[in-house]
């Protein structure tokens, strides 16, 4: 996979080559950072180049750190405003090749209205669901869909604001710009209706659900096309399919309901001239063959704790699918720094047996990780990038 007979690549070239299974000068890297951790990193590890953002991030971290999860909801939620910066400009400054942003649903546009109730702060999101700040995230407390009849009447939000993508493309011309998008299953299960009700509807009202997924697919395809037109190199499709040791729905149901729309989105991304990357948490081993047949370029997450086996997956599909994984921030929180370092190196070496591999955090790097493990993470990745650690 490593080539030595050509000049050094830009980040953009490096990621696109890895997605195609072509030789690269070094492994591409992706960092995915929780905004609370980004604020902590600005204060404890590495400041950002924008002094205003740095002051704001350090202030929010110190304010949050005083009381943690016992802090008022507003102070727990404010770091979320830095989500886009944390995973785009800041991730690139930390050494990543890929910067993440969104069309229309970026953090600045996500809250459509705010109200105070007896239960506390309530926010309306672009999908129409009501949310509350639970812990450090915005949890859905009142989903917009209440019954199967609502599926036919639901209207998807307008995500035509592609300015975040255009700004990142202009600011970082040599970086790989990743635009976030949505698959049909996870948003439906977690943000539009309750998971239990949606699963029951798939059994009791399959035609209505399939019709809804078809409209969802239309909407997602249009967002993907606009995002590529705005400058995105990679479309990241968020669509969790698994839990620990099992898929959320049976593989048979997934192939009937979800896979056809995923294929449409992947096809639209390719027709637009970009790369399709799927983020799916949880256990996905039974679905790998289908993802390869759907011509997915990159699979991101691939959590070992959920039961996924990178060595087995690379042996079976590493010649046709690029895996974006290897930095296990979940298990890494409870490892010693030395154990975490060795685990990153081991997963890196396994991944590099494939034709294409991206070394990435399997999920958001959380503020709860011990600082010595944080330092080891970035130091180990840097050594890999410098060629001090060989595959």
C-alpha positions, -999 to 999 in steps of 0.1 A, spaced: 0 0 0 29 24 7 46 38 -24 80 54 -25 85 63 -62 63 94 -63 63 128 -47 46 136 -14 8 139 -17 -16 165 -5 -41 154 21 -68 154 -5 -49 133 -29 -39 109 -1 -75 102 10 -89 98 -25 -61 74 -34 -67 53 -3 -104 53 -11 -96 38 -45 -71 13 -31 -42 31 -48 -7 36 -34 -2 64 -9 28 81 5 16 75 41 -16 64 58 -44 91 57 -57 102 91 -91 112 104 -98 127 138 -134 129 151 -135 151 182 -163 158 206 -166 196 210 -161 194 248 -129 176 242 -119 202 216 -123 229 242 -102 208 266 -75 203 240 -74 240 234 -68 245 271 -46 215 279 -29 203 248 -27 225 216 -42 260 210 -60 266 177 -47 292 152 -77 314 156 -72 333 188 -108 342 192 -119 306 189 -91 296 213 -102 321 240 -138 310 236 -129 273 237 -107 276 268 -133 297 286 -161 271 279 -139 243 290 -129 259 323 -166 269 329 -177 234 322 -149 218 342 -160 235 374 -192 214 377 -191 190 348 -224 172 343 -238 191 372 -234 224 354 -265 242 341 -279 229 308 -268 261 289 -232 257 299 -232 220 292 -246 227 257 -226 258 246 -195 238 235 -217 221 209 -215 254 189 -178 245 182 -187 211 167 -179 221 131 -147 239 139 -135 210 161 -139 185 133 -128 207 104 -102 234 110 -90 221 144 -88 185 133 -67 195 103 -44 216 126 -40 185 148 -27 165 118 -58 150 102 -61 148 64 -99 150 65 -121 179 77 -158 173 84 -185 198 78 -222 198 69 -248 213 45 -275 231 63 -274 210 95 -241 225 108 -241 234 145 -249 271 139 -281 262 120 -292 232 141 -313 250 167 -344 265 151 -362 277 183 -356 278 221 -381 278 249 -382 273 286 -406 249 302 -412 233 336 -389 206 325 -362 230 316 -346 242 283 -362 229 252 -350 233 216 -365 226 182 -342 210 156 -344 213 118 -363 180 116 -391 194 138 -383 173 169 -380 188 204 -347 183 223 -332 188 257 -296 189 268 -290 155 284 -255 152 296 -235 170 269 -257 162 239 -291 173 226 -314 144 232 -348 140 215 -375 143 241 -405 149 218 -401 134 183 -419 150 154 -435 118 142 -462 103 164 -479 77 142 -475 58 110 -499 83 94 -474 111 100 -449 93 78 -468 102 46 -473 138 57 -438 145 69 -418 171 50 -380 170 52 -361 202 61 -344 224 36 -306 218 39 -297 240 9 -272 261 29 -239 247 16 -218 277 27 -199 257 54 -186 234 27 -177 262 4 -159 280 32 -139 249 42 -130 242 6 -117 277 1 -98 279 34 -82 244 30 -78 237 -7 -54 208 -2 -74 191 26 -100 164 20 -134 180 26 -159 156 41 -196 166 40 -220 150 64 -252 134 51 -279 110 64 -289 75 57 -325 65 61 -324 42 91 -307 59 120 -323 94 118 -357 77 115 -351 55 145 -335 81 168 -345 117 157 -379 115 140 -398 88 159 -389 63 187 -369 33 178 -395 9 192 -424 24 172 -404 26 140 -394 -11 143 -430 -21 149 -441 0 119 -416 -19 97 -435 -51 107 -470 -38 107 -469 -12 79 -440 -22 56 -454 -4 25 -458 29 44 -423 27 58 -408 18 24 -425 47 8 -412 70 36 -377 56 31 -380 63 -6 -387 100 0 -360 101 26 -336 87 0 -347 113 -25 -339 140 1 -305 125 10 -295 121 -27 -302 158 -33 -281 169 -3 -253 147 -15 -253 162 -49 -254 198 -36 -226 190 -12 -203 177 -39 -211 207 -61 -201 229 -32 -167 213 -30 -170 181 -9 -146 152 -18 -162 127 4 -199 123 15 -202 108 50 -234 89 53 -245 87 90 -266 55 95 -260 33 125 -268 -3 118 -256 -22 148 -255 -27 186 -231 -48 205 -228 -82 190 -259 -78 167 -275 -57 141 -303 -34 152 -327 -51 128 -322 -85 111 -299 -85 81 -330 -97 61 -350 -66 70 -320 -43 66 -316 -56 30 -353 -51 23 -358 -16 39 -324 1 42 -300 -12 16 -319 -1 -15 -318 35 -3 -281 33 7 -274 20 -28 -292 50 -43 -272 75 -22 -239 58 -30 -247 58 -67 -256 95 -66 -223 103 -48 -203 84 -74 -223 100 -103 -214 134 -88 -177 125 -88 -171 120 -51 -163 92 -26 -190 76 -5 -181 69 32 -205 52 56 -204 58 94 -221 29 112 -217 22 149 -221 -12 163 -218 -47 149 -218 -48 110 -198 -79 102 -229 -97 86 -234 -67 63 -199 -63 49 -206 -83 17 -236 -62 9 -217 -29 15 -190 -41 -9 -216 -51 -35 -232 -17 -31 -198 -3 -41 -192 16 -8 -158 32 -9 -150 37 28 -165 22 60 -159 43 91 -161 33 128 -158 -5 129 -158 -6 167 -140 -36 181 -160 -34 213 -191 -41 193 -177 -74 181 -162 -63 148 -129 -80 138 -106 -59 116 -82 -87 107 -111 -109 96 -127 -81 76 -95 -71 59 -88 -107 49 -122 -110 34 -129 -76 19 -97 -55 22 -91 -56 -16 -125 -40 -23 -133 -18 8 -113 9 26 -117 8 64 -115 40 84 -108 29 119 -80 18 142 -80 43 171 -102 27 196 -112 57 218 -138 35 236 -114 9 250 -86 35 250 -102 53 279 -96 24 303 -62 13 289 -29 25 302 -11 49 279 13 22 269 -15 -3 262 -33 23 241 -2 31 221 3 -6 213 -33 -11 204 -32 18 179 0 4 163 -15 -31 161 -47 -20 145 -27 2 121 -6 -27 110 -37 -49 105 -54 -22 85 -24 -16 63 -27 -51 49 -57 -39 29 -53 -21 -4 -68 10 12 -68 21 48 -75 53 68 -63 55 104 -91 71 123 -109 74 156 -137 50 158 -160 77 173 -159 111 190 -128 115 211 -144 123 245 -133 148 272 -132 119 297 -101 103 282 -71 106 306 -47 134 293 -18 110 291 -38 88 267 -47 118 247 -10 127 243 -1 92 234 -28 91 208 -16 122 189 21 113 194 16 78 181 -3 90 150 24 116 144 51 90 146 32 68 121 29 98 98 66 105 100 74 69 92 89 62 126 65 33 130 63 10 100 34 -12 89 
